[in-house]
């Protein structure tokens, strides 16, 4: 029984988007690894932004730094 855990930041993913993720991951496991969709478990954890870090920075600071880099000519 495959189990997949998806972690995303809590920023308003809709129930429809989550359903699409669940269906897509289940389909991928079936196509690539021939796993049975009936026994495939997909969970989605939403993490508050202040509890997520990238590159040693809280995600908001990381995004701000990336945006500043992209804005430079």
PQR file of N, CA, C, O and H, with PARSE charges and radii, in Angstrom:
ATOM      1  N   UNK A   1       0.841  -1.172   0.000 -0.4000 1.5000
ATOM      2  CA  UNK A   1       0.000   0.000   0.000 -0.0000 2.0000
ATOM      3  C   UNK A   1       0.886   1.236   0.000  0.5500 1.7000
ATOM      4  O   UNK A   1       1.511   1.536   1.018 -0.5500 1.4000
ATOM      5  N   UNK A   2       0.960   1.958  -1.107 -0.4000 1.5000
ATOM      6  CA  UNK A   2       1.757   3.182  -1.134 -0.0000 2.0000
ATOM      7  C   UNK A   2       1.085   4.297  -0.333  0.5500 1.7000
ATOM      8  O   UNK A   2      -0.136   4.452  -0.340 -0.5500 1.4000
ATOM      9  H   UNK A   2       0.453   1.714  -1.934  0.4000 1.0000
ATOM     10  N   UNK A   3       1.920   5.055   0.348 -0.4000 1.5000
ATOM     11  CA  UNK A   3       1.462   6.213   1.091 -0.0000 2.0000
ATOM     12  C   UNK A   3       2.280   7.405   0.652  0.5500 1.7000
ATOM     13  O   UNK A   3       3.510   7.364   0.678 -0.5500 1.4000
ATOM     14  H   UNK A   3       2.912   4.928   0.354  0.4000 1.0000
ATOM     15  N   UNK A   4       1.605   8.471   0.249 -0.4000 1.5000
ATOM     16  CA  UNK A   4       2.276   9.686  -0.201 -0.0000 2.0000
ATOM     17  C   UNK A   4       1.800  10.832   0.676  0.5500 1.7000
ATOM     18  O   UNK A   4       0.601  11.003   0.898 -0.5500 1.4000
ATOM     19  H   UNK A   4       0.605   8.505   0.228  0.4000 1.0000
ATOM     20  N   UNK A   5       2.748  11.612   1.171 -0.4000 1.5000
ATOM     21  CA  UNK A   5       2.416  12.779   1.974 -0.0000 2.0000
ATOM     22  C   UNK A   5       2.874  14.023   1.229  0.5500 1.7000
ATOM     23  O   UNK A   5       4.052  14.162   0.898 -0.5500 1.4000
ATOM     24  H   UNK A   5       3.722  11.473   0.990  0.4000 1.0000
ATOM     25  N   UNK A   6       1.944  14.919   0.970 -0.4000 1.5000
ATOM     26  CA  UNK A   6       2.228  16.172   0.289 -0.0000 2.0000
ATOM     27  C   UNK A   6       2.169  17.282   1.326  0.5500 1.7000
ATOM     28  O   UNK A   6       1.179  17.405   2.048 -0.5500 1.4000
ATOM     29  H   UNK A   6       0.987  14.807   1.238  0.4000 1.0000
ATOM     30  N   UNK A   7       3.205  18.079   1.407 -0.4000 1.5000
ATOM     31  CA  UNK A   7       3.218  19.214   2.313 -0.0000 2.0000
ATOM     32  C   UNK A   7       3.204  20.487   1.486  0.5500 1.7000
ATOM     33  O   UNK A   7       4.026  20.677   0.589 -0.5500 1.4000
ATOM     34  H   UNK A   7       4.009  17.980   0.821  0.4000 1.0000
ATOM     35  N   UNK A   8       2.252  21.355   1.808 -0.4000 1.5000
ATOM     36  CA  UNK A   8       2.147  22.638   1.140 -0.0000 2.0000
ATOM     37  C   UNK A   8       1.974  23.719   2.202  0.5500 1.7000
ATOM     38  O   UNK A   8       1.545  23.443   3.322 -0.5500 1.4000
ATOM     39  H   UNK A   8       1.584  21.200   2.537  0.4000 1.0000
ATOM     40  N   UNK A   9       2.311  24.941   1.837 -0.4000 1.5000
ATOM     41  CA  UNK A   9       2.056  26.030   2.765 -0.0000 2.0000
ATOM     42  C   UNK A   9       0.558  26.325   2.784  0.5500 1.7000
ATOM     43  O   UNK A   9      -0.138  26.173   1.781 -0.5500 1.4000
ATOM     44  H   UNK A   9       2.659  25.165   0.926  0.4000 1.0000
ATOM     45  N   UNK A  10       0.091  26.746   3.938 -0.4000 1.5000
ATOM     46  CA  UNK A  10      -1.334  27.054   4.100 -0.0000 2.0000
ATOM     47  C   UNK A  10      -1.602  28.422   3.492  0.5500 1.7000
ATOM     48  O   UNK A  10      -1.467  29.452   4.152 -0.5500 1.4000
ATOM     49  H   UNK A  10       0.656  26.870   4.754  0.4000 1.0000
ATOM     50  N   UNK A  11      -1.986  28.411   2.215 -0.4000 1.5000
ATOM     51  CA  UNK A  11      -2.221  29.658   1.507 -0.0000 2.0000
ATOM     52  C   UNK A  11      -3.463  29.578   0.629  0.5500 1.7000
ATOM     53  O   UNK A  11      -3.544  30.239  -0.406 -0.5500 1.4000
ATOM     54  H   UNK A  11      -2.095  27.575   1.678  0.4000 1.0000
ATOM     55  N   UNK A  12      -4.411  28.781   1.036 -0.4000 1.5000
ATOM     56  CA  UNK A  12      -5.686  28.798   0.339 -0.0000 2.0000
ATOM     57  C   UNK A  12      -5.854  27.821  -0.799  0.5500 1.7000
ATOM     58  O   UNK A  12      -6.599  28.106  -1.737 -0.5500 1.4000
ATOM     59  H   UNK A  12      -4.346  28.244   1.877  0.4000 1.0000
ATOM     60  N   UNK A  13      -5.191  26.677  -0.758 -0.4000 1.5000
ATOM     61  CA  UNK A  13      -5.474  25.652  -1.766 -0.0000 2.0000
ATOM     62  C   UNK A  13      -6.937  25.243  -1.605  0.5500 1.7000
ATOM     63  O   UNK A  13      -7.396  24.970  -0.496 -0.5500 1.4000
ATOM     64  H   UNK A  13      -4.586  26.445   0.004  0.4000 1.0000
ATOM     65  N   UNK A  14      -7.644  25.203  -2.691 -0.4000 1.5000
ATOM     66  CA  UNK A  14      -9.066  24.886  -2.638 -0.0000 2.0000
ATOM     67  C   UNK A  14      -9.277  23.375  -2.514  0.5500 1.7000
ATOM     68  O   UNK A  14      -8.382  22.591  -2.831 -0.5500 1.4000
ATOM     69  H   UNK A  14      -7.271  25.424  -3.592  0.4000 1.0000
ATOM     70  N   UNK A  15     -10.462  22.972  -2.054 -0.4000 1.5000
ATOM     71  CA  UNK A  15     -10.758  21.539  -2.035 -0.0000 2.0000
ATOM     72  C   UNK A  15     -10.628  20.902  -3.417  0.5500 1.7000
ATOM     73  O   UNK A  15     -10.207  19.751  -3.539 -0.5500 1.4000
ATOM     74  H   UNK A  15     -11.189  23.608  -1.797  0.4000 1.0000
ATOM     75  N   UNK A  16     -10.989  21.650  -4.451 -0.4000 1.5000
ATOM     76  CA  UNK A  16     -10.871  21.123  -5.821 -0.0000 2.0000
ATOM     77  C   UNK A  16      -9.408  20.901  -6.206  0.5500 1.7000
ATOM     78  O   UNK A  16      -9.078  19.899  -6.840 -0.5500 1.4000
ATOM     79  H   UNK A  16     -11.331  22.585  -4.352  0.4000 1.0000
ATOM     80  N   UNK A  17      -8.540  21.823  -5.828 -0.4000 1.5000
ATOM     81  CA  UNK A  17      -7.117  21.669  -6.120 -0.0000 2.0000
ATOM     82  C   UNK A  17      -6.537  20.476  -5.364  0.5500 1.7000
ATOM     83  O   UNK A  17      -5.734  19.720  -5.912 -0.5500 1.4000
ATOM     84  H   UNK A  17      -8.808  22.636  -5.312  0.4000 1.0000
ATOM     85  N   UNK A  18      -6.941  20.313  -4.116 -0.4000 1.5000
ATOM     86  CA  UNK A  18      -6.461  19.180  -3.325 -0.0000 2.0000
ATOM     87  C   UNK A  18      -6.943  17.857  -3.922  0.5500 1.7000
ATOM     88  O   UNK A  18      -6.190  16.885  -3.979 -0.5500 1.4000
ATOM     89  H   UNK A  18      -7.592  20.928  -3.672  0.4000 1.0000
ATOM     90  N   UNK A  19      -8.190  17.827  -4.363 -0.4000 1.5000
ATOM     91  CA  UNK A  19      -8.720  16.617  -4.998 -0.0000 2.0000
ATOM     92  C   UNK A  19      -7.941  16.288  -6.263  0.5500 1.7000
ATOM     93  O   UNK A  19      -7.687  15.119  -6.555 -0.5500 1.4000
ATOM     94  H   UNK A  19      -8.802  18.616  -4.317  0.4000 1.0000
ATOM     95  N   UNK A  20      -7.561  17.318  -7.013 -0.4000 1.5000
ATOM     96  CA  UNK A  20      -6.776  17.099  -8.228 -0.0000 2.0000
ATOM     97  C   UNK A  20      -5.392  16.543  -7.889  0.5500 1.7000
ATOM     98  O   UNK A  20      -4.891  15.659  -8.584 -0.5500 1.4000
ATOM     99  H   UNK A  20      -7.767  18.268  -6.776  0.4000 1.0000
ATOM    100  N   UNK A  21      -4.779  17.054  -6.829 -0.4000 1.5000
ATOM    101  CA  UNK A  21      -3.485  16.513  -6.393 -0.0000 2.0000
ATOM    102  C   UNK A  21      -3.612  15.043  -6.016  0.5500 1.7000
ATOM    103  O   UNK A  21      -2.795  14.218  -6.424 -0.5500 1.4000
ATOM    104  H   UNK A  21      -5.187  17.772  -6.265  0.4000 1.0000
ATOM    105  N   UNK A  22      -4.636  14.719  -5.239 -0.4000 1.5000
ATOM    106  CA  UNK A  22      -4.838  13.338  -4.805 -0.0000 2.0000
ATOM    107  C   UNK A  22      -5.050  12.419  -6.000  0.5500 1.7000
ATOM    108  O   UNK A  22      -4.442  11.351  -6.083 -0.5500 1.4000
ATOM    109  H   UNK A  22      -5.300  15.389  -4.908  0.4000 1.0000
ATOM    110  N   UNK A  23      -5.904  12.828  -6.918 -0.4000 1.5000
ATOM    111  CA  UNK A  23      -6.159  12.009  -8.110 -0.0000 2.0000
ATOM    112  C   UNK A  23      -4.912  11.883  -8.974  0.5500 1.7000
ATOM    113  O   UNK A  23      -4.616  10.803  -9.485 -0.5500 1.4000
ATOM    114  H   UNK A  23      -6.397  13.695  -6.851  0.4000 1.0000
ATOM    115  N   UNK A  24      -4.182  12.981  -9.137 -0.4000 1.5000
ATOM    116  CA  UNK A  24      -2.990  12.957  -9.980 -0.0000 2.0000
ATOM    117  C   UNK A  24      -1.881  12.073  -9.430  0.5500 1.7000
ATOM    118  O   UNK A  24      -1.249  11.328 -10.178 -0.5500 1.4000
ATOM    119  H   UNK A  24      -4.422  13.858  -8.722  0.4000 1.0000
ATOM    120  N   UNK A  25      -1.646  12.152  -8.138 -0.4000 1.5000
ATOM    121  CA  UNK A  25      -0.613  11.314  -7.520 -0.0000 2.0000
ATOM    122  C   UNK A  25      -1.019   9.846  -7.583  0.5500 1.7000
ATOM    123  O   UNK A  25      -0.190   8.976  -7.849 -0.5500 1.4000
ATOM    124  H   UNK A  25      -2.160  12.758  -7.530  0.4000 1.0000
ATOM    125  N   UNK A  26      -2.288   9.579  -7.338 -0.4000 1.5000
ATOM    126  CA  UNK A  26      -2.776   8.202  -7.404 -0.0000 2.0000
ATOM    127  C   UNK A  26      -2.609   7.649  -8.815  0.5500 1.7000
ATOM    128  O   UNK A  26      -2.162   6.515  -8.988 -0.5500 1.4000
ATOM    129  H   UNK A  26      -2.961  10.286  -7.121  0.4000 1.0000
ATOM    130  N   UNK A  27      -2.963   8.436  -9.816 -0.4000 1.5000
ATOM    131  CA  UNK A  27      -2.806   8.019 -11.210 -0.0000 2.0000
ATOM    132  C   UNK A  27      -1.336   7.783 -11.554  0.5500 1.7000
ATOM    133  O   UNK A  27      -0.996   6.808 -12.224 -0.5500 1.4000
ATOM    134  H   UNK A  27      -3.326   9.357  -9.675  0.4000 1.0000
ATOM    135  N   UNK A  28      -0.479   8.674 -11.094 -0.4000 1.5000
ATOM    136  CA  UNK A  28       0.953   8.534 -11.371 -0.0000 2.0000
ATOM    137  C   UNK A  28       1.504   7.227 -10.800  0.5500 1.7000
ATOM    138  O   UNK A  28       2.247   6.513 -11.474 -0.5500 1.4000
ATOM    139  H   UNK A  28      -0.755   9.466 -10.549  0.4000 1.0000
ATOM    140  N   UNK A  29       1.139   6.923  -9.570 -0.4000 1.5000
ATOM    141  CA  UNK A  29       1.610   5.670  -8.966 -0.0000 2.0000
ATOM    142  C   UNK A  29       1.071   4.452  -9.710  0.5500 1.7000
ATOM    143  O   UNK A  29       1.761   3.439  -9.829 -0.5500 1.4000
ATOM    144  H   UNK A  29       0.535   7.502  -9.023  0.4000 1.0000
ATOM    145  N   UNK A  30      -0.140   4.546 -10.201 -0.4000 1.5000
ATOM    146  CA  UNK A  30      -0.698   3.438 -10.964 -0.0000 2.0000
ATOM    147  C   UNK A  30       0.042   3.263 -12.293  0.5500 1.7000
ATOM    148  O   UNK A  30       0.408   2.148 -12.663 -0.5500 1.4000
ATOM    149  H   UNK A  30      -0.700   5.369 -10.104  0.4000 1.0000
ATOM    150  N   UNK A  31       0.258   4.366 -13.003 -0.4000 1.5000
ATOM    151  CA  UNK A  31       0.910   4.294 -14.319 -0.0000 2.0000
ATOM    152  C   UNK A  31       2.376   3.888 -14.226  0.5500 1.7000
ATOM    153  O   UNK A  31       2.838   3.053 -15.004 -0.5500 1.4000
ATOM    154  H   UNK A  31      -0.039   5.272 -12.702  0.4000 1.0000
ATOM    155  N   UNK A  32       3.104   4.465 -13.292 -0.4000 1.5000
ATOM    156  CA  UNK A  32       4.550   4.254 -13.247 -0.0000 2.0000
ATOM    157  C   UNK A  32       4.924   2.984 -12.495  0.5500 1.7000
ATOM    158  O   UNK A  32       5.812   2.244 -12.919 -0.5500 1.4000
ATOM    159  H   UNK A  32       2.729   5.144 -12.660  0.4000 1.0000
ATOM    160  N   UNK A  33       4.242   2.731 -11.373 -0.4000 1.5000
ATOM    161  CA  UNK A  33       4.631   1.596 -10.532 -0.0000 2.0000
ATOM    162  C   UNK A  33       3.589   0.486 -10.490  0.5500 1.7000
ATOM    163  O   UNK A  33       3.747  -0.489  -9.755 -0.5500 1.4000
ATOM    164  H   UNK A  33       3.520   3.332 -11.029  0.4000 1.0000
ATOM    165  N   UNK A  34       2.527   0.631 -11.274 -0.4000 1.5000
ATOM    166  CA  UNK A  34       1.445  -0.358 -11.319 -0.0000 2.0000
ATOM    167  C   UNK A  34       0.832  -0.600  -9.938  0.5500 1.7000
ATOM    168  O   UNK A  34       0.508  -1.734  -9.586 -0.5500 1.4000
ATOM    169  H   UNK A  34       2.398   1.423 -11.871  0.4000 1.0000
ATOM    170  N   UNK A  35       0.677   0.476  -9.162 -0.4000 1.5000
ATOM    171  CA  UNK A  35       0.083   0.370  -7.827 -0.0000 2.0000
ATOM    172  C   UNK A  35      -1.433   0.453  -7.932  0.5500 1.7000
ATOM    173  O   UNK A  35      -1.972   1.142  -8.798 -0.5500 1.4000
ATOM    174  H   UNK A  35       0.941   1.397  -9.449  0.4000 1.0000
ATOM    175  N   UNK A  36      -2.099  -0.245  -7.053 -0.4000 1.5000
ATOM    176  CA  UNK A  36      -3.547  -0.304  -7.029 -0.0000 2.0000
ATOM    177  C   UNK A  36      -4.106   0.996  -6.433  0.5500 1.7000
ATOM    178  O   UNK A  36      -3.803   1.318  -5.284 -0.5500 1.4000
ATOM    179  H   UNK A  36      -1.660  -0.804  -6.349  0.4000 1.0000
ATOM    180  N   UNK A  37      -4.905   1.739  -7.183 -0.4000 1.5000
ATOM    181  CA  UNK A  37      -5.479   2.981  -6.641 -0.0000 2.0000
ATOM    182  C   UNK A  37      -6.328   2.766  -5.384  0.5500 1.7000
ATOM    183  O   UNK A  37      -6.423   3.652  -4.534 -0.5500 1.4000
ATOM    184  H   UNK A  37      -5.151   1.478  -8.116  0.4000 1.0000
ATOM    185  N   UNK A  38      -6.937   1.596  -5.273 -0.4000 1.5000
ATOM    186  CA  UNK A  38      -7.795   1.315  -4.122 -0.0000 2.0000
ATOM    187  C   UNK A  38      -7.016   1.236  -2.813  0.5500 1.7000
ATOM    188  O   UNK A  38      -7.588   1.388  -1.734 -0.5500 1.4000
ATOM    189  H   UNK A  38      -6.860   0.876  -5.963  0.4000 1.0000
ATOM    190  N   UNK A  39      -5.713   0.997  -2.913 -0.4000 1.5000
ATOM    191  CA  UNK A  39      -4.906   0.896  -1.694 -0.0000 2.0000
ATOM    192  C   UNK A  39      -3.863   2.004  -1.600  0.5500 1.7000
ATOM    193  O   UNK A  39      -2.962   1.940  -0.763 -0.5500 1.4000
ATOM    194  H   UNK A  39      -5.249   0.873  -3.790  0.4000 1.0000
ATOM    195  N   UNK A  40      -3.977   3.004  -2.444 -0.4000 1.5000
ATOM    196  CA  UNK A  40      -3.055   4.135  -2.426 -0.0000 2.0000
ATOM    197  C   UNK A  40      -3.607   5.221  -1.503  0.5500 1.7000
ATOM    198  O   UNK A  40      -4.752   5.652  -1.640 -0.5500 1.4000
ATOM    199  H   UNK A  40      -4.709   3.056  -3.124  0.4000 1.0000
ATOM    200  N   UNK A  41      -2.765   5.653  -0.561 -0.4000 1.5000
ATOM    201  CA  UNK A  41      -3.166   6.674   0.404 -0.0000 2.0000
ATOM    202  C   UNK A  41      -2.385   7.950   0.115  0.5500 1.7000
ATOM    203  O   UNK A  41      -1.158   7.926   0.014 -0.5500 1.4000
ATOM    204  H   UNK A  41      -1.834   5.303  -0.450  0.4000 1.0000
ATOM    205  N   UNK A  42      -3.101   9.063  -0.017 -0.4000 1.5000
ATOM    206  CA  UNK A  42      -2.472  10.369  -0.230 -0.0000 2.0000
ATOM    207  C   UNK A  42      -2.990  11.302   0.870  0.5500 1.7000
ATOM    208  O   UNK A  42      -4.199  11.455   1.047 -0.5500 1.4000
ATOM    209  H   UNK A  42      -4.097   9.082   0.065  0.4000 1.0000
ATOM    210  N   UNK A  43      -2.070  11.915   1.596 -0.4000 1.5000
ATOM    211  CA  UNK A  43      -2.467  12.910   2.590 -0.0000 2.0000
ATOM    212  C   UNK A  43      -1.825  14.240   2.227  0.5500 1.7000
ATOM    213  O   UNK A  43      -0.728  14.292   1.671 -0.5500 1.4000
ATOM    214  H   UNK A  43      -1.089  11.791   1.452  0.4000 1.0000
ATOM    215  N   UNK A  44      -2.533  15.304   2.553 -0.4000 1.5000
ATOM    216  CA  UNK A  44      -2.023  16.650   2.300 -0.0000 2.0000
ATOM    217  C   UNK A  44      -1.946  17.370   3.639  0.5500 1.7000
ATOM    218  O   UNK A  44      -2.954  17.527   4.328 -0.5500 1.4000
ATOM    219  H   UNK A  44      -3.424  15.261   3.004  0.4000 1.0000
ATOM    220  N   UNK A  45      -0.753  17.803   3.999 -0.4000 1.5000
ATOM    221  CA  UNK A  45      -0.553  18.594   5.212 -0.0000 2.0000
ATOM    222  C   UNK A  45      -0.321  20.036   4.814  0.5500 1.7000
ATOM    223  O   UNK A  45       0.529  20.334   3.975 -0.5500 1.4000
ATOM    224  H   UNK A  45       0.066  17.676   3.440  0.4000 1.0000
ATOM    225  N   UNK A  46      -1.080  20.925   5.421 -0.4000 1.5000
ATOM    226  CA  UNK A  46      -0.885  22.348   5.195 -0.0000 2.0000
ATOM    227  C   UNK A  46      -0.110  22.918   6.374  0.5500 1.7000
ATOM    228  O   UNK A  46      -0.499  22.753   7.530 -0.5500 1.4000
ATOM    229  H   UNK A  46      -1.771  20.683   6.102  0.4000 1.0000
ATOM    230  N   UNK A  47       0.983  23.586   6.065 -0.4000 1.5000
ATOM    231  CA  UNK A  47       1.889  24.102   7.076 -0.0000 2.0000
ATOM    232  C   UNK A  47       1.808  25.629   7.090  0.5500 1.7000
ATOM    233  O   UNK A  47       1.842  26.269   6.039 -0.5500 1.4000
ATOM    234  H   UNK A  47       1.299  23.720   5.126  0.4000 1.0000
ATOM    235  N   UNK A  48       1.701  26.197   8.275 -0.4000 1.5000
ATOM    236  CA  UNK A  48       1.706  27.653   8.403 -0.0000 2.0000
ATOM    237  C   UNK A  48       3.038  28.201   7.900  0.5500 1.7000
ATOM    238  O   UNK A  48       4.080  27.572   8.085 -0.5500 1.4000
ATOM    239  H   UNK A  48       1.674  25.677   9.129  0.4000 1.0000
ATOM    240  N   UNK A  49       3.006  29.362   7.269 -0.4000 1.5000
ATOM    241  CA  UNK A  49       4.227  29.934   6.699 -0.0000 2.0000
ATOM    242  C   UNK A  49       5.337  30.102   7.728  0.5500 1.7000
ATOM    243  O   UNK A  49       6.510  29.896   7.414 -0.5500 1.4000
ATOM    244  H   UNK A  49       2.159  29.873   7.119  0.4000 1.0000
ATOM    245  N   UNK A  50       4.977  30.475   8.957 -0.4000 1.5000
ATOM    246  CA  UNK A  50       6.022  30.682   9.971 -0.0000 2.0000
ATOM    247  C   UNK A  50       6.661  29.379  10.427  0.5500 1.7000
ATOM    248  O   UNK A  50       7.659  29.402  11.148 -0.5500 1.4000
ATOM    249  H   UNK A  50       4.025  30.643   9.212  0.4000 1.0000
ATOM    250  N   UNK A  51       6.101  28.243  10.019 -0.4000 1.5000
ATOM    251  CA  UNK A  51       6.657  26.939  10.375 -0.0000 2.0000
ATOM    252  C   UNK A  51       7.405  26.282   9.219  0.5500 1.7000
ATOM    253  O   UNK A  51       7.697  25.087   9.266 -0.5500 1.4000
ATOM    254  H   UNK A  51       5.290  28.225   9.434  0.4000 1.0000
ATOM    255  N   UNK A  52       7.716  27.057   8.181 -0.4000 1.5000
ATOM    256  CA  UNK A  52       8.357  26.505   6.984 -0.0000 2.0000
ATOM    257  C   UNK A  52       9.563  27.383   6.661  0.5500 1.7000
ATOM    258  O   UNK A  52       9.465  28.610   6.662 -0.5500 1.4000
ATOM    259  H   UNK A  52       7.479  28.028   8.143  0.4000 1.0000
ATOM    260  N   UNK A  53      10.684  26.754   6.389 -0.4000 1.5000
ATOM    261  CA  UNK A  53      11.876  27.500   6.033 -0.0000 2.0000
ATOM    262  C   UNK A  53      12.544  26.922   4.795  0.5500 1.7000
ATOM    263  O   UNK A  53      12.456  25.726   4.518 -0.5500 1.4000
ATOM    264  H   UNK A  53      10.763  25.757   6.388  0.4000 1.0000
ATOM    265  N   UNK A  54      13.208  27.796   4.063 -0.4000 1.5000
ATOM    266  CA  UNK A  54      13.959  27.399   2.871 -0.0000 2.0000
ATOM    267  C   UNK A  54      15.287  28.141   2.891  0.5500 1.7000
ATOM    268  O   UNK A  54      15.322  29.354   3.100 -0.5500 1.4000
ATOM    269  H   UNK A  54      13.279  28.767   4.288  0.4000 1.0000
ATOM    270  N   UNK A  55      16.355  27.431   2.679 -0.4000 1.5000
ATOM    271  CA  UNK A  55      17.665  28.079   2.597 -0.0000 2.0000
ATOM    272  C   UNK A  55      18.045  28.849   3.858  0.5500 1.7000
ATOM    273  O   UNK A  55      18.746  29.859   3.786 -0.5500 1.4000
ATOM    274  H   UNK A  55      16.326  26.446   2.509  0.4000 1.0000
ATOM    275  N   UNK A  56      17.585  28.375   5.006 -0.4000 1.5000
ATOM    276  CA  UNK A  56      17.932  29.018   6.266 -0.0000 2.0000
ATOM    277  C   UNK A  56      17.071  30.222   6.609  0.5500 1.7000
ATOM    278  O   UNK A  56      17.353  30.931   7.575 -0.5500 1.4000
ATOM    279  H   UNK A  56      17.016  27.555   5.065  0.4000 1.0000
ATOM    280  N   UNK A  57      16.018  30.460   5.821 -0.4000 1.5000
ATOM    281  CA  UNK A  57      15.152  31.619   6.045 -0.0000 2.0000
ATOM    282  C   UNK A  57      13.695  31.171   6.195  0.5500 1.7000
ATOM    283  O   UNK A  57      13.286  30.172   5.602 -0.5500 1.4000
ATOM    284  H   UNK A  57      15.789  29.883   5.037  0.4000 1.0000
ATOM    285  N   UNK A  58      12.916  31.912   6.988 -0.4000 1.5000
ATOM    286  CA  UNK A  58      11.473  31.663   6.943 -0.0000 2.0000
ATOM    287  C   UNK A  58      10.985  31.868   5.510  0.5500 1.7000
ATOM    288  O   UNK A  58      11.537  32.697   4.785 -0.5500 1.4000
ATOM    289  H   UNK A  58      13.248  32.723   7.469  0.4000 1.0000
ATOM    290  N   UNK A  59       9.982  31.142   5.102 -0.4000 1.5000
ATOM    291  CA  UNK A  59       9.548  31.149   3.704 -0.0000 2.0000
ATOM    292  C   UNK A  59       9.199  32.562   3.209  0.5500 1.7000
ATOM    293  O   UNK A  59       9.483  32.888   2.056 -0.5500 1.4000
ATOM    294  H   UNK A  59       9.533  30.470   5.690  0.4000 1.0000
ATOM    295  N   UNK A  60       8.597  33.395   4.049 -0.4000 1.5000
ATOM    296  CA  UNK A  60       8.275  34.759   3.599 -0.0000 2.0000
ATOM    297  C   UNK A  60       9.540  35.540   3.257  0.5500 1.7000
ATOM    298  O   UNK A  60       9.590  36.243   2.247 -0.5500 1.4000
ATOM    299  H   UNK A  60       8.367  33.130   4.985  0.4000 1.0000
ATOM    300  N   UNK A  61      10.563  35.411   4.106 -0.4000 1.5000
ATOM    301  CA  UNK A  61      11.827  36.109   3.853 -0.0000 2.0000
ATOM    302  C   UNK A  61      12.508  35.551   2.607  0.5500 1.7000
ATOM    303  O   UNK A  61      13.066  36.303   1.808 -0.5500 1.4000
ATOM    304  H   UNK A  61      10.522  34.840   4.925  0.4000 1.0000
ATOM    305  N   UNK A  62      12.460  34.237   2.448 -0.4000 1.5000
ATOM    306  CA  UNK A  62      13.054  33.601   1.272 -0.0000 2.0000
ATOM    307  C   UNK A  62      12.378  34.106  -0.010  0.5500 1.7000
ATOM    308  O   UNK A  62      13.050  34.451  -0.982 -0.5500 1.4000
ATOM    309  H   UNK A  62      12.007  33.626   3.098  0.4000 1.0000
ATOM    310  N   UNK A  63      11.062  34.143   0.004 -0.4000 1.5000
ATOM    311  CA  UNK A  63      10.325  34.627  -1.173 -0.0000 2.0000
ATOM    312  C   UNK A  63      10.646  36.087  -1.462  0.5500 1.7000
ATOM    313  O   UNK A  63      10.806  36.476  -2.619 -0.5500 1.4000
ATOM    314  H   UNK A  63      10.516  33.862   0.794  0.4000 1.0000
ATOM    315  N   UNK A  64      10.740  36.894  -0.409 -0.4000 1.5000
ATOM    316  CA  UNK A  64      11.070  38.310  -0.602 -0.0000 2.0000
ATOM    317  C   UNK A  64      12.456  38.459  -1.222  0.5500 1.7000
ATOM    318  O   UNK A  64      12.655  39.290  -2.108 -0.5500 1.4000
ATOM    319  H   UNK A  64      10.610  36.578   0.531  0.4000 1.0000
ATOM    320  N   UNK A  65      13.415  37.657  -0.760 -0.4000 1.5000
ATOM    321  CA  UNK A  65      14.768  37.708  -1.316 -0.0000 2.0000
ATOM    322  C   UNK A  65      14.774  37.273  -2.773  0.5500 1.7000
ATOM    323  O   UNK A  65      15.477  37.866  -3.591 -0.5500 1.4000
ATOM    324  H   UNK A  65      13.254  36.981  -0.041  0.4000 1.0000
ATOM    325  N   UNK A  66      14.008  36.256  -3.106 -0.4000 1.5000
ATOM    326  CA  UNK A  66      13.923  35.779  -4.484 -0.0000 2.0000
ATOM    327  C   UNK A  66      13.275  36.840  -5.380  0.5500 1.7000
ATOM    328  O   UNK A  66      13.706  37.053  -6.513 -0.5500 1.4000
ATOM    329  H   UNK A  66      13.436  35.774  -2.442  0.4000 1.0000
ATOM    330  N   UNK A  67      12.251  37.491  -4.868 -0.4000 1.5000
ATOM    331  CA  UNK A  67      11.579  38.536  -5.651 -0.0000 2.0000
ATOM    332  C   UNK A  67      12.511  39.715  -5.880  0.5500 1.7000
ATOM    333  O   UNK A  67      12.514  40.307  -6.960 -0.5500 1.4000
ATOM    334  H   UNK A  67      11.900  37.318  -3.948  0.4000 1.0000
ATOM    335  N   UNK A  68      13.299  40.057  -4.873 -0.4000 1.5000
ATOM    336  CA  UNK A  68      14.263  41.160  -5.018 -0.0000 2.0000
ATOM    337  C   UNK A  68      15.319  40.827  -6.059  0.5500 1.7000
ATOM    338  O   UNK A  68      15.710  41.690  -6.845 -0.5500 1.4000
ATOM    339  H   UNK A  68      13.297  39.576  -3.996  0.4000 1.0000
ATOM    340  N   UNK A  69      15.782  39.589  -6.071 -0.4000 1.5000
ATOM    341  CA  UNK A  69      16.755  39.150  -7.084 -0.0000 2.0000
ATOM    342  C   UNK A  69      16.163  39.232  -8.483  0.5500 1.7000
ATOM    343  O   UNK A  69      16.815  39.689  -9.421 -0.5500 1.4000
ATOM    344  H   UNK A  69      15.465  38.888  -5.432  0.4000 1.0000
ATOM    345  N   UNK A  70      14.926  38.786  -8.609 -0.4000 1.5000
ATOM    346  CA  UNK A  70      14.275  38.776  -9.922 -0.0000 2.0000
ATOM    347  C   UNK A  70      13.993  40.191 -10.422  0.5500 1.7000
ATOM    348  O   UNK A  70      13.940  40.422 -11.630 -0.5500 1.4000
ATOM    349  H   UNK A  70      14.396  38.415  -7.847  0.4000 1.0000
ATOM    350  N   UNK A  71      13.813  41.130  -9.510 -0.4000 1.5000
ATOM    351  CA  UNK A  71      13.494  42.509  -9.900 -0.0000 2.0000
ATOM    352  C   UNK A  71      14.721  43.300 -10.351  0.5500 1.7000
ATOM    353  O   UNK A  71      14.583  44.346 -10.985 -0.5500 1.4000
ATOM    354  H   UNK A  71      13.856  40.942  -8.528  0.4000 1.0000
ATOM    355  N   UNK A  72      15.908  42.814 -10.033 -0.4000 1.5000
ATOM    356  CA  UNK A  72      17.119  43.515 -10.438 -0.0000 2.0000
ATOM    357  C   UNK A  72      17.351  43.351 -11.928  0.5500 1.7000
ATOM    358  O   UNK A  72      17.179  42.261 -12.474 -0.5500 1.4000
ATOM    359  H   UNK A  72      16.021  41.964  -9.518  0.4000 1.0000
ATOM    360  N   UNK A  73      17.746  44.453 -12.595 -0.4000 1.5000
ATOM    361  CA  UNK A  73      17.989  44.363 -14.046 -0.0000 2.0000
ATOM    362  C   UNK A  73      19.227  43.577 -14.398  0.5500 1.7000
ATOM    363  O   UNK A  73      19.547  43.424 -15.577 -0.5500 1.4000
ATOM    364  H   UNK A  73      17.885  45.338 -12.151  0.4000 1.0000
TER
END
